[in-house]
Amino acid sequence: MTDPVAAGRLTLIGIGPGGLDYLTRRAERAIRGCDIVVGYRLYLELIIPLIEDKHYLEFPMGAELERAQESVRLAQEGKRVALVTGGDPGIYGMAEPVYRALGEMDEDAAAAVNLEVIPGVTAATASAALIGTPLIQDFAVISLSDRFVPWEVIEKRLRNTLEADLAVVIYEPASRHRPSHMMKAWRIISEYRKADGPVAIVRDATRPDETATLSTVGGMMELPYDMKTTVIIGNSASYLDRGLFLTPREHPDVAQG
């Protein structure tokens, strides 16, 4: 593996859910060894202690492809570039724009870009660690953002996941542009889960303002939601006990068999 401090390379880095303690050692080495850091403003703010003496470029939300193209261009110039993204690069992150930017280039030029992808802790796993064992069996992650996926498709995915009795992690449940999406999702959830089914609402996992609230399907809409919130819906075997959100490791059919 080429070291991240080698000349002319692009390192795509998942910085995790936000807390610096949850940044992998590999990610920290790559950031410290780069010439320039590229990222969305919020992600750069989360790693300021690591980049305050470096040159960095801020890009707005919605400029993902431009962010990727500029990072590739800088790497081609011989710079050691760290392109940072929240969570994991391949989960609602910057991996797709980077590969798309490389795919638009001449094949030889794209092959000459030294690319390394460093994975990161996800909001799903960071949130689950705070509350018990909600994701100990199979689960799915669904974003309610319809920037890239039509709402009709999101709704179908949510229904199919709930019908299959998977636990569900919901990203981006609401924003100022999507104030009603969580209510729409809740109506669907209520069709497949009992009113006393466990729910967790986690905001800013691993960050200073972290909160984790346990609720139920019947009571969850009494709580606030925004883009920094992660929602976890249990499967049919999940339950609340002594302040914990628990899912058995064994499926009930196995335990009874």
C-alpha positions as CSV (number, residue, x, y, z in Angstrom):
1,M,0.0,0.0,0.0
2,T,1.4,3.4,-0.9
3,D,1.9,5.6,2.1
4,P,-0.5,8.6,2.3
5,V,2.4,11.0,2.5
6,A,3.7,10.0,-1.0
7,A,3.6,12.7,-3.6
8,G,0.6,13.2,-5.9
9,R,-2.2,11.2,-4.3
10,L,-5.8,11.5,-3.4
11,T,-7.0,10.0,-0.1
12,L,-10.7,9.7,0.4
13,I,-11.3,9.7,4.2
14,G,-14.4,8.8,6.2
15,I,-14.1,10.9,9.4
16,G,-16.8,9.0,11.2
17,P,-19.8,10.4,13.0
18,G,-18.0,13.5,14.3
19,G,-16.1,12.9,17.5
20,L,-12.3,12.9,16.9
21,D,-12.0,9.9,19.2
22,Y,-13.9,7.9,16.5
23,L,-11.5,8.8,13.7
24,T,-9.4,5.8,12.8
25,R,-5.6,6.0,13.2
26,R,-5.2,5.5,9.5
27,A,-7.5,8.4,8.8
28,E,-5.6,10.7,11.2
29,R,-2.2,9.8,9.7
30,A,-3.5,10.5,6.2
31,I,-4.9,13.9,7.2
32,R,-1.8,14.9,9.0
33,G,0.4,13.8,6.1
34,C,-1.5,15.7,3.4
35,D,-0.8,19.1,1.7
36,I,-4.4,20.2,1.3
37,V,-7.8,19.1,2.8
38,V,-11.0,19.3,0.8
39,G,-14.5,19.0,2.2
40,Y,-18.0,20.3,3.1
41,R,-17.8,23.0,5.8
42,L,-19.3,21.0,8.6
43,Y,-16.9,18.1,8.1
44,L,-13.9,20.4,8.1
45,E,-15.2,22.0,11.3
46,L,-15.3,18.6,13.0
47,I,-11.6,18.0,12.4
48,I,-10.3,21.6,12.9
49,P,-7.6,20.5,15.5
50,L,-6.0,18.4,12.8
51,I,-6.1,20.9,9.9
52,E,-5.8,24.3,11.5
53,D,-2.2,24.6,10.2
54,K,-3.1,23.3,6.7
55,H,-4.6,24.8,3.6
56,Y,-8.1,23.6,3.1
57,L,-10.9,24.2,0.6
58,E,-14.6,24.4,1.7
59,F,-17.4,23.4,-0.6
60,P,-21.1,23.9,-0.1
61,M,-23.7,21.1,0.2
62,G,-24.8,20.1,-3.2
63,A,-21.4,20.6,-4.8
64,E,-20.2,17.0,-4.4
65,L,-19.1,16.4,-8.0
66,E,-17.2,19.7,-8.1
67,R,-15.6,18.8,-4.8
68,A,-14.4,15.5,-6.2
69,Q,-13.2,17.0,-9.5
70,E,-11.1,19.6,-7.7
71,S,-9.6,17.0,-5.5
72,V,-8.6,14.9,-8.5
73,R,-7.2,17.9,-10.2
74,L,-5.0,18.8,-7.2
75,A,-3.8,15.3,-7.0
76,Q,-2.8,15.3,-10.7
77,E,-0.8,18.4,-9.9
78,G,1.3,16.5,-7.4
79,K,-0.5,17.5,-4.3
80,R,-1.2,15.1,-1.4
81,V,-5.0,15.7,-1.1
82,A,-7.3,14.5,1.7
83,L,-10.9,14.6,0.7
84,V,-13.0,14.2,3.9
85,T,-16.5,13.0,4.2
86,G,-18.7,12.2,7.2
87,G,-19.2,8.6,8.3
88,D,-18.0,6.2,5.7
89,P,-17.1,7.4,2.1
90,G,-19.1,4.6,0.5
91,I,-22.3,5.1,2.6
92,Y,-24.1,8.3,1.4
93,G,-20.6,9.7,1.0
94,M,-18.1,11.0,-1.5
95,A,-16.9,7.7,-3.0
96,E,-19.4,7.8,-5.9
97,P,-18.6,11.4,-7.0
98,V,-14.9,10.6,-6.9
99,Y,-15.3,7.5,-9.1
100,R,-17.6,9.4,-11.4
101,A,-15.0,12.2,-11.7
102,L,-12.3,9.6,-12.5
103,G,-14.6,7.9,-15.0
104,E,-15.0,11.2,-16.9
105,M,-11.2,11.3,-17.5
106,D,-9.0,9.6,-20.0
107,E,-8.3,6.1,-18.8
108,D,-4.6,6.6,-18.5
109,A,-4.9,9.9,-16.6
110,A,-7.4,8.3,-14.2
111,A,-5.1,5.3,-13.6
112,A,-2.3,7.7,-12.7
113,V,-4.3,9.2,-9.8
114,N,-3.1,7.4,-6.7
115,L,-6.4,6.9,-4.9
116,E,-6.9,5.3,-1.4
117,V,-10.2,5.0,0.4
118,I,-10.2,5.0,4.2
119,P,-13.4,3.7,5.8
120,G,-15.1,5.4,8.8
121,V,-17.4,4.6,11.6
122,T,-21.0,5.2,10.6
123,A,-23.8,7.1,12.3
124,A,-25.8,3.9,12.5
125,T,-23.2,2.0,14.5
126,A,-22.2,5.0,16.6
127,S,-25.9,5.5,17.5
128,A,-26.6,1.9,18.2
129,A,-23.6,1.7,20.6
130,L,-25.3,4.2,22.9
131,I,-28.5,2.4,23.4
132,G,-28.0,-1.4,23.5
133,T,-28.2,-4.0,20.8
134,P,-30.8,-2.7,18.2
135,L,-28.8,-3.9,15.2
136,I,-27.5,-7.3,16.4
137,Q,-29.6,-9.0,13.7
138,D,-30.0,-7.9,10.0
139,F,-30.9,-4.3,9.4
140,A,-31.2,-1.7,6.6
141,V,-30.2,1.9,6.4
142,I,-32.6,4.2,4.6
143,S,-32.3,8.0,4.0
144,L,-35.5,10.0,3.8
145,S,-33.7,12.6,1.7
146,D,-35.2,12.8,-1.8
147,R,-32.3,14.8,-3.3
148,F,-31.1,11.7,-5.2
149,V,-34.0,9.2,-4.8
150,P,-37.7,9.9,-5.5
151,W,-40.0,9.7,-2.5
152,E,-42.0,6.9,-4.2
153,V,-38.8,4.7,-4.2
154,I,-37.9,5.6,-0.6
155,E,-41.4,4.6,0.5
156,K,-41.2,1.3,-1.4
157,R,-37.8,0.5,0.2
158,L,-39.1,1.4,3.7
159,R,-42.2,-0.8,3.3
160,N,-40.2,-3.7,2.0
161,T,-37.7,-3.5,4.8
162,L,-40.3,-3.3,7.5
163,E,-42.3,-6.2,5.9
164,A,-39.1,-8.3,5.9
165,D,-38.9,-7.6,9.7
166,L,-35.5,-5.9,9.5
167,A,-34.5,-3.3,12.0
168,V,-34.3,0.1,10.2
169,V,-31.9,2.9,10.6
170,I,-33.3,6.2,9.2
171,Y,-30.9,9.0,8.1
172,E,-31.9,12.6,7.4
173,P,-35.5,12.2,8.8
174,A,-36.3,15.9,8.4
175,S,-34.9,19.2,7.3
176,R,-36.2,22.7,6.5
177,H,-36.8,21.4,2.9
178,R,-38.4,18.2,4.0
179,P,-40.4,18.9,7.2
180,S,-43.1,16.3,6.6
181,H,-41.0,13.3,5.5
182,M,-40.7,11.8,9.0
183,M,-44.5,12.0,9.5
184,K,-45.0,10.2,6.2
185,A,-42.4,7.6,7.2
186,W,-44.1,7.2,10.6
187,R,-47.4,6.4,9.1
188,I,-45.8,3.5,7.1
189,I,-43.8,2.3,10.2
190,S,-47.1,2.2,12.2
191,E,-48.6,-0.2,9.6
192,Y,-45.8,-2.8,10.3
193,R,-44.8,-2.2,13.9
194,K,-46.8,-2.3,17.1
195,A,-47.4,1.0,19.0
196,D,-45.2,-0.2,21.8
197,G,-42.4,-1.2,19.5
198,P,-39.0,0.3,20.5
199,V,-37.5,3.3,18.8
200,A,-34.4,5.3,19.4
201,I,-33.8,8.9,18.4
202,V,-30.1,9.8,18.5
203,R,-28.8,13.3,17.6
204,D,-25.1,14.3,17.2
205,A,-23.8,10.9,18.1
206,T,-20.2,11.1,19.5
207,R,-20.3,15.0,19.4
208,P,-20.4,17.3,22.4
209,D,-24.2,17.8,22.1
210,E,-25.0,14.1,21.8
211,T,-28.4,13.0,22.9
212,A,-30.0,9.5,22.8
213,T,-33.7,9.1,23.6
214,L,-35.7,5.9,23.8
215,S,-39.3,6.0,22.7
216,T,-41.9,3.8,21.0
217,V,-43.6,3.8,17.6
218,G,-46.7,5.3,19.2
219,G,-44.8,8.1,20.9
220,M,-41.9,8.9,18.6
221,M,-43.6,11.8,16.8
222,E,-43.7,13.8,20.0
223,L,-39.9,14.3,19.6
224,P,-38.0,16.7,17.3
225,Y,-36.1,15.6,14.1
226,D,-33.5,17.2,11.9
227,M,-30.7,16.3,9.6
228,K,-28.4,15.5,12.5
229,T,-30.8,12.9,13.9
230,T,-30.5,9.2,13.4
231,V,-33.7,7.1,14.1
232,I,-33.6,3.3,14.8
233,I,-36.7,1.2,14.5
234,G,-36.5,-2.3,16.0
235,N,-37.6,-5.5,14.4
236,S,-40.6,-7.5,15.9
237,A,-38.4,-9.2,18.5
238,S,-36.9,-5.9,19.8
239,Y,-37.9,-4.6,23.2
240,L,-37.0,-1.9,25.9
241,D,-35.7,-3.0,29.2
242,R,-34.0,-1.0,32.0
243,G,-33.2,1.9,29.8
244,L,-31.8,-0.2,26.9
245,F,-33.0,-1.0,23.4
246,L,-32.5,-4.7,23.0
247,T,-32.8,-7.1,20.1
248,P,-32.0,-10.8,20.8
249,R,-29.1,-12.4,18.9
250,E,-31.3,-15.4,18.0
251,H,-34.4,-15.0,15.9
252,P,-37.5,-16.2,17.8
253,D,-38.1,-19.0,15.4
254,V,-34.6,-20.4,16.1
255,A,-35.0,-19.9,19.9
256,Q,-38.2,-21.9,19.8
257,G,-37.0,-24.5,17.4
